[in-house]
Amino acid sequence: MCVRWALLVVLLGVGCAPTAVETARVVERPVIVEEVNERPMTPPATLEEPAVDEFDVDVGRFDGGKMWTFDNPPADWLKEAYNLDADSAWFARARRGALRFGSNCSASFVSASALIMTNHHCARESIAEVSQDEEDLLEVGFYAAAQEDERKVADLFVEQLLGIEDVTARVHSASRIVRGDDERVRARRNKASEIERALTSAAATQDSSLRVEVVELYSGGRYAAYTFRRYDDVRLVMAPEKRIGYFGGDPDNFTYPRYALDVSFFRAYDKDGLPVTTSDYYRWGRDGVGAGDPVFVVGNPGSTSRLGTVAQLQYERDYALPRQIQALQRRVAILRPFVGFETDAANAVENVFFSVSNSFKALTGQLEGLKDDTLIARRSAGEYELREAIFKSDSLSAHYGTLFQNMEELQLSKRAEAQRAAAFAFFGTEAGSHVLMRALYGYYYASLQRRGFVDEDELANIRKEALAVEDLPPEVEESLVAVRLEELREALGTQDPTFRGITGGLVVDTVAAHLLAATAVKDSAGFAELLDAGFLGSDDAVVPLINGLAPLYFAVQQQMQSFNSRETLLSGRLAQARFAIYGETTPPDASFSLRLADGVVAGYSYNNTFAPAHTTFYGLYDHYHAYRQVSREWDLPGRWLTPPSGFDLSTPLNLVSTNDITGGNSGSPLLNKELEIVGLVFDGNIESLPNVYLFTDRVARAVSVDAQGIVAALEHIYEADRILAEIRPPRD
């Protein structure tokens, strides 16, 4: 949604804050110094060492993580750690078998006929979309016994990274001729978009399936043009039932031991409607992996915050995360009663609940990590080392001496705006009221039209996005509108003119009830009519509310964008300073760009017991019998209740490893040293959530479906012979 609304920067004088992925961005030598209107440097007489003596905190070699880019692959480290001679051909094979799955997950080619493997939870919307008539494929599963039965998913695409080109100098050149934080950030992004268009146009003359994306790394210190091949015809081949794909549901999310078959298969087709033929696929491993075996994840982690300052972490800990968690907690409470039952209301809110509850649990785990003094102390120790190295160099001190002070002052400014910003947490997203989300789209769409915006293609895309917002049950909408108004009251106060104008002095529950009873926007068909007839000129009940709410929202967003622009530039300079001292020894923060993460299969200690490296189907059935009376989230589909006699229940089902992952890695292949499939990443344990800020592998683990468990299920439960024939290597 933010992408479309960037137009408001020009047309309405407002903007929307960059997403976490956009702000998580590194630097090439020689260091490029850029004026940022800093005050003259006044370094302190002495650099105060952080008070962390009570902790045994050494700066770890991999505190910044092991999400290696293919721009700078870790050949020396792989040799040192695993005695693996990874040459350019090895890295090319690793890169070309991996895929982006849509806009938020990872996947991989696993056969010469372009069979694609990803997670079931990444495929949920696609599975629901291809259900026909009275089908509920999420509930009953799907298997295409023949090629003609594979079902095309509208608007689904996968992308394969083919090439990388450094374009840092070209992007940076655009920001040297303008002044002001917002202007510099905008100049860089506009230049990056210009490069994307030019390179995509050039590539398309050779192959229309090619597109180029300019990727920010190291907080904008480095930019790389990634050339992708996009496959737009993607068809569902197989998906298990939701109850086994998401076995354990929300209670088991971010936990281990786990027992989920979180896998689905798709296939890429060419323009002639035939399966793509490719040599860029991962072979299936003949044997499994055991504790201590090296394994590699190739995927697209979304966002981490490991290379910023302690002041930024403290703002996250004390202001941003608590407010976001509170907002999510309220929405989880609203949605939960409508989940877990076979009703239309439950089906409508289930995907929203999954997203909201997943975010709530993830952010809660991240906050707990930041509350651990050891994490902050370790980051403080690393920052102290960096600052000390800067002040030991006259040239670096001259360029970066006030950098940390400037960042601290910025966080203080953000704190002053945090209360108002909290009023709009998750506003205009699926985590909030869909009625208000539609109203915001309507306000935006109509405002562009009134201001003479003439790009018909862009307007059509905005309209398409607006009409894609799904209906929620009226009783759910009423509660979501009420909680949004309550958050406004908490942030602004009952005497605030905007709040009083919106509510008319009535209590928020009454306002929400009246709105839902009167507005046509609660229905997708009614919203479409209003959008085409002139949304802001209509007399719909939601129009006065959004006319009062949207200007304040945009004003807050404009202020937050100003902060984010400043933070982006300061973070880029921080990356330059770090790069001047440490070079490329630390990979950039995650940015939903392709990464390689190494690790080993390993269990871990927790709760005074031990989590084994693998779980088995025995554990699946144990959990079914032990917990199914507690919640249907541990219920099993009918075909699983009486497994055939040839089904070996001791087969590994899930496993854990020390690979560095985060959101976006869902669906990533887990590979052995020969780049063969040995698992499929689908989650991290609860202990891994603080790794967003500092990577450790003492108890943090990536959780995967074991490849042996996938094959066993395909063979004995689903009798998916066609898939097995594609993925299983022949025996000698």
N, C-alpha and C positions, 0 to 999 in steps of 0.2 A: 504494500500500500504506500509506503514511503516513496517508492520510486516514482509513482505517478504524481504524488503531491509535491515533488521537487519543483514542479512548474509554478507553485504558489509563491516561491521565492521571488519570481519576476512579476507574476500577474497580480498577486494579492499582497506582496510585500512581506510574506511570511514564509516559513519553511518548516520542515519536520526534521527532528534530530536523527542523526545517523544511527543505524542499528548497531548491535554489538559486533556483528560481522564486519560492518563498514569501518568501525573505529579500531578494530584489532588488526593493525597493519605493520622495512629495514633498510639498509644503506650500503652503498658500494664505496670502495676506496678509489680515489682519494676522497676525504670527507668534503662534502659540499656544504659550505657555510652560507646561510641565508639570513639576511637581516630580518628580525621580527619585532622591531620597535622595543627592544629591551632597554631598561634603565641602565646607566653606566654601572659597570661591575664594581661592587664593593664587597670583596670576599671577607669572611670573618677572619679575625686574627688567628684563631685556632679552630680546627674542625672537631666538633664534639662527637665523641664516639658513643654509639647507642648503648643505653643501659640494658644490656642483655646478659650480664655475667651470670645471672642465676640459671640460665639455660645453657645446655651443651649444644650450641648452634654453630656448626661449621657450614660455610657456603658450599653447597654440593655441586659437583661437576655438572649435574643435569637438572639443577633447580629450574632452569628455563625449559625443560622438557626435551623430548626426543621425537618431535613431529618434524622430521627432516623433509626439506623440499627437494624436488627433482632438479631444481636449478643448481643445487649444491649438495649432491648426494653424499652420504657419510661412508665412503669406501674405506677409509683408514680405520674408522671406528668399528665397522663390521669385521674387518680383519682382526683387529685387536680383541674384540669381545667374543667372536664366534669362529675365528679362523676361517672366515668366509671370504673368498676372493671374488668380490662383486665387481665385475668390470662394467663397461658402458652397455654391453649387450644385456647383462643381467638387469640393470636398472631400466633399460628400455622395455624389456619383457614385463617387468613389474609395473611399469607405468601404463603400458598399452592394454593390459588386460583389465584395468580398473575403469570404473564408470561413475559419473554423477547420475543419480537417479532422481529425475525431476529437480526441484529446487531446494531439497533439504535432506537428502539421504545419499548413500553410496551403494554401489553394486559392482558386479563384475561379469565378464563373459566367461562361461564355463563349458562351452563346446564350440566346435568348428561351425555349427549352424546358428551361432549367435544366441544360444540359450543364455539367459541372464538370471543371476541369483541375487536376491536381496532379502530384506526382512519382511515378515508378514505385517508388522506394524507400519512399515513404510508403504505397504501396498493396500492398506485398509480402504482408502478412498477409491482406489482403482477397482478393487474387488467389488465394492458396493456399486460403482458406476456401471459395470458390465453385467450386473444382475438383471435378468429379464423378467417381465411380467410379474408373477408372484414369487420369483426366486429370492432367496436370502442367502447369497453365496458366502457372506461372512459367517453365517451360522452353520451351513452345511458343507462348506468347502467347494473346491472346483478342481477338476482335472480334465484336460483336453486329451481324449484318447487318440485323436487323430489331428493332423495338422490343420485341417479345415475347421476344427472345433475351437482353435485358439481365438480369443476374443480381443479385438482392438480396443485400446483405451484412449478415448478422445483427449487430446492435449497433453498426454504423457510423452516425455522424451527422455532419452539418456544421452550422455555426452562422453566422448573418449578424447583424452588429451594426447595430441599428436606432436606438438612442438612448443618450444619456449624461446622467447627473444627478450633480452633486456632493453627496456625503453625508458629507463630512469632519467637519463639526461634530457630526453625530449619532453617528458612530463614536467620535470622541475623547471625547465626554461620558461614555461608559461607563467609561473608564479613570481618570477623575478621582476616582472614589469608592472606589477600591481601592488598596492598597499592596502593594509587592513586584513585582519584574520579571515573574515568571511570571504573576502574577495580572493585571497590567496588559495584557500581551500577550494573555492568554486572554480578558479582558474585551472587548478590541477585536475579536478574532476572533469571539467569541460575538455581539457586537452586529452585526458585519457579516453574520453568518449570519442573525440575526433580521431585519435589513433585507432581505436576499435573499428570505427566505421570505415576508415581508409583501408586497413588491413583486411577486414572482412570482405570489402568490395573486391580487393585484389585476389583474395583467396577464392571467392565465389566464381571468378572467371574460370578457374580450374575445376572447381567442384562446388556445387551449390549447397552441399551439406556442411561445408566448413564455415565456422564463425570464429571470431577472435574476441577474447575478453582480456582487458588490461587489469591485472591483479595487483592490489596494493600489498606490500610486505614490509615488515619492520616499521609500522606506523607511517607509511608513506615515504620511508627512506629509500625504498627500492620499488620499482614498478616493472612488471614483466608481462609481455603479451603472450597469452596462452592461446594456441590454436586448437580448437575442438572440432571433432566431427560429431554432428548431432544426428541422431536417429529419431525421427518423428513418428514412425509407425511401430508402436510397441504393443505387443499382444500378451494377454495373460495366458499362461500355460498350466500352472498348477498353484493352488493355495490350500493349505489345510484349514480346518475349522478354527474360528477365532478362539474357541475354548482351549485348544491345544497350542495355537500360535501365541496366545497371551495367557498361558496357564499360570494361575496365581494372581493375575490381574494387578490392580493397583497395590495391594498389600505386598506383593513380591517384587514390585518395581524397584530397581536399584538395590537389590539384595542378592545374596548368594549364601548357600546352595540354591540353584535354580533348576527347573525341569520344564523348559519351554521349547517347543518346536517352532521357533520364530523364523520361518523361512517361506519364501514364495519364489516362483519361477515365471519369467516372461521371455519373450523372444523379439529380437529386432528384425524388421522387414525392410526391404529396399523399395525404391520407387515403382518397381514393377509388381509389387505385392508378393515377392518371394523372400524366403528367409535369407538374411545376409550370410554370406560365406566369409569367414575370418580365420586367420591364423593367430590372431591376438587374443588368446583365451588361456585361462589357467587350467592345467590338467588336474584331475582329481587324484589326491594322494592314495596310494594303495594301502598304506598302513596309517594308523593313528599316530598321535604324539603323546609322549609321556612327560612326567615331571622333569624339569630341567632342559627339555628340548627347546632350541631357539625357534621363535615364530615371528612372523612379520605381518603387520596390518597395512594395507594400502587403501586409503580412503580420503574423505574430505571433511576433516574436523571443522566445526563451525566457528568457535570463538574461544579464546583464552585471554587472560590478563596477567601474564607472567613478567612482562618487561617494563611495566610502568613503575610509578613511585609508591612509596609507603603512604603518602598523603592521599593518593587515589584509592588505595585499599581501605584506608580509614573512612573515607567518604562512603564507599560501598558498604562497609560494615555498619556505620552509624546512621546512614540516611537512606541510600537508594534501596538496598536489599530489604531492610525491615518494612518499608512502605510497600514494596512490590509483593512481599510475602503476605502481608496483611490483606492486600487486595485479592490475591489469589485464594487465600484461605476463605474469604467470604464467598467467592464464587464456587469453590469446591463445595461448601456447605449448601449453596443453592442448588447445584446440579446433582449432587450425590443421590438425593431421594428419587430421582428420575432414571437412575441407572440400575441395571440388574433385573429388570422385569421385561417381559415380552409385550411391550406396548409401543404404540407409535411415538409417544413422548420419549420413551427410553431410547429408541433408535435414533431419534432426532438429536438428542443431546449427547449421545455416547462419545462421538469423536471429539466434541468440544470438551467434555469431561476428561477424556484421556489426555488431551493437550494441557488443560489447566492443571490437573492433578500431577502430571509429569513435571511441569514447570514449578509447581509449588514444592514438590519434594526435592527437585534439583537445587532450587535457590535456597531452600532451608539447609540443605547439606553444605552449600557453599558458605552460607552465613556462619554455620557452626565452625567451619574451618577458619574463617577470619576471626572468630572469637577465641580461637586457640592461640595463646600468646606465643607459642613456639613458631607458628607460621609467620606471624608478623615479625618476630625477632629474627628469624632466618632471612626474611626479605630485607629487614633493616640492616643486617650484617652485610648482605650483598650490596645494598645501596651505599653503605658506608665505604666499602671497598672501591666502588665506582667513583664516588665523590672524591675520595682521597687520591685516586689516580688522576682525576681531572685537575685537581689543585697542584699536583706535582709537575704538571706541564704548563708552562706559561701560555703557550698558544691555545691549548684546550681550555685553560682557566679563563682566558680572555673571551673565548667564544661561548662557553657554557657555564661560567661561574655562577650566574644567577638563576640557572635553569630550575633547580629544585625549589628555590624560594618562589619563583614565578608560579610553579605548579601548586605549591601550598596555598598561595594567595587565591588562585583560581578555585581551589576546592572550597575555600571560605565563601567565595561568591556563590558557588553552587549551593552551599548549605542554606544561604539566605533565601534561595528560590525553591528549596526542596519541598516546602509545605504546599505551595501552589501547584508544583509539578505533580505531587502525590494525588491531587484531585483528579488527574487525568491518566492515572496508571492504567495501561491497557485499553485506553479509549480508542475507538475506531479499529479494534481487533476482534477476532473471534472469541477472545476470552471475556468480552463484555456483551452488552445488549446488542443484538443484531438489528433491532429497530433503530437504535441510535447510530449504529454503524452505517446503516442504509441512509439515514438522515444526513450524516456527515458526507457521504458520497453524493447525495442529492445536492447539498449545499455547494460542494466543490464543483460538481458538474455544471450546475446552473450558473455559478459565479464565473467559470471560464467562458461560458456562452455569452454572458452579459458583457464581458470585457473583450469580446470580439476574437476569442481564440479560434483560429481557422484551421488547425491541423485536424482534419476530419478523422484520420486514422487513429490519432491519439485519443480523440473524444470517443471513438468507437471502442477502443480498448478500455477506457475508463467505464463506459456504460456496461461493457461485458463483465468487468470486475464487480461492478455494483450489483448487477443482476445475479452474479454467482453466489452472493451472500445467502445462506440457507435460512429457511424458516425455523424458528424455535417455538415450542408450545407457548401460548399466551401467558400461562401461569408462571413459566420460567422467565419470560420477558419482563413481566411485571416486577418480579423480584430483582432482576438485573438492573432495570431502570431505577428502582427504588434505592438500591445500594449505590449506584452512581450518584444519585442526588444526595444521599447521605454523606458520601465522600466529599462532595462539593461543600456541604454544610460544615463538615469538620475542617476543611482547609480554609474556607473563606469566612465562615461565621454567618449567623442568621441575618445580620444587618447588612451584609454585602449587597450592593445594588444589583449585581448580576444574579445572585442567588434569589433575592426577593423577586426580581423580575421573572425568573423562570418558574418559581413556585407560587407566586401570588400570595404568599403568606400562609399557604396550606402546608400540612405535614407531607413529607415526601411519599408516604404510602398512598395517600389520597391522590396526589399528582400522578403517580405511576399508574394507579388503577384507572383514573379518568383518561389518561393518554392511551393506554392499551385498549380501552373500550371504544375509543373514537377514531384512532388512526388507521388509515388504509395501508400504512407502511409495514404493518405486522405480516402482511401477506405479499408474497413475491409478485403475484400478478397485479395487485393493487399498486405496488411500488413501481412496477414497469410503466403503468399508465401515467402515474404522476411524473415520472422522470421524463417521459416523452411530451407530456402536456405542458411542462414548465413547473418544476418542483417548487421553487421559491414563490411563484405566483399563485400557488394553490391555497386553499383554505384548510388544508389538512392540519390536524391537531398538533403534529410534531413540528411544523414549520416555526411557530413562535418560539418553541423551546430551543431548536437548533439555531435560530437567529440570535438568541441570547447567549447560547453556549459556545458556538463556533468561534466568534471573535476573541473571546477570552482564551479558548484553547489555542488558537493560532498565535496569540500574543505570548503565551507561556512557551509554546514551541519555538517561537522566534528567539526568545531569550535563551532557551536551552540550546538552540542551534548556535547562537553566538558563543556560548560556553564551549560547546563541542568543537567548534571551529578553532578556538584558541587552544583547546586541549589537543586537537589533532596536530597543530603545528608544533606545540611544545613536545608532544610525544615523538614527532618526527625528529626533532633536534636531540631529544634524549636518545633515540635510536642511533643518530649520527655519532654522538659522544661514545655510546657503548660500542659501536662498531669500530671507531677509531682505536679503542683500547683492546677489545677482545676479538675483533674480526668476526668471522662466521662460525665461531665455535658453538654459539647458541642459535638454534633455529628461530625463525620469526613466530610470533603468536599466530594461532590458527585463524584462518580467514575463509573457510570453505573452499580452499584450494587443495590440490592433491598433495598428500604427504605419505611418507613411509615411516612407520614406527616399529622399532625392534623391541623384542622382549623374550621372555622364556615362560613356558608353562609352569605354574607354581601355585600351590595352595597357600593358605595363610592362617594365622591365629586370630581368633575373634571370640569375645564373650567367654574367655577362659576355656575355649575348646578349639578345634581345628577344622577349617573348611578344606576338604580335599580338592586336588586339582581337577578331578572329574566327578560328575554325578552320572547316574545310570537310570534306565527305565524302571528299575526296582524302586528308586526313590520317587519317581513320578506316581506309581501306583500306591506307594505308601502315603504320599500326600493326599491323593484322591480319597483314600479310605479314612484318613485321619481328619481331613479338613472340610470335606464336601458338605457336612452338616452345618458347618459354620457359615459358609458362603458359597454361592454357585461359581465363584471365581476359581475354585479348585475342582469344579465338575469336569468330567471328560465327555467328549462326543461319543455317540453310540458305538461307532465302529471300533473305538479304543477299549471298550469295556471287556471284550472277550478276545484278546490277542491270539493269533494262530499259534499252534504248537511249535512252529519253527522259529518263532520270534524270540531271540536271546535277550532276556531282560537285563543281562549284565552289560549290554552294549553301552558305551559312553553316550550320554545325551547332551550335557553341557560341560564346559570347561572354563577355567580362568587362567589368565596370563598377565604378565607385567607390562604389556604394551600401553603406550601413552595414547589415550583416546578421549574424545569428548563428543557432545552433540554434533550430529552430522556424519559421524563414523558409523551410524547404524547402517547395516547392510554391507560393511566392508568385509572383504575376504580375509581370512586368517591363513597364512601360507607358511610352508616349511622352507628350508634353505634352497630347495629345488624349485621354489615358486609353485608348489602344488597345493591345492585346496585341502586344508585340514580342519577348517572351521569357518563359522560365519558370525562376525561380531554383532551383538544386538543390545548390549547394555554395559554399564559399569557398576561396580558395587557401591554401596553408600559411602564407603571409605575413600572412594576415588573422586568424589565431588569437589573437595577442596583443591584438587589438582588443577582446577581452572586458574588458580593463583600461584601455585608452586608445585612442581612435579616431584612426587616420591613414589617408590614402588615397594615400600615395606609391607603395607597391607592393601594398598590400592590395586584393583584388578579390573581388567577388561573381561567381560563375560561373553562367551560365544556358544553357538550351537556346534557340537562336535560333528564333523563330516561323517563319521561312522553312524551316528544317530540319525542323520538325514537319510543316508542310504538305507538303513534298516527300516525306517518309517515308509519310505517310498516303495520298498520291496514287499514288506509284509502287511502293512496296513492299507496302503493306497494302490498297490499293484500297478505302479506307474512305470511299466516296463519301457515305454518310449523314452522317458527321461533317463532311466538307468542305462539304457543302451548308449545314450549320448555321453554320459559323464563318467561311467566306470571304465577304467583302463583295462584292456585285455590282459589276462594272465598268461605268463609264459607256459 
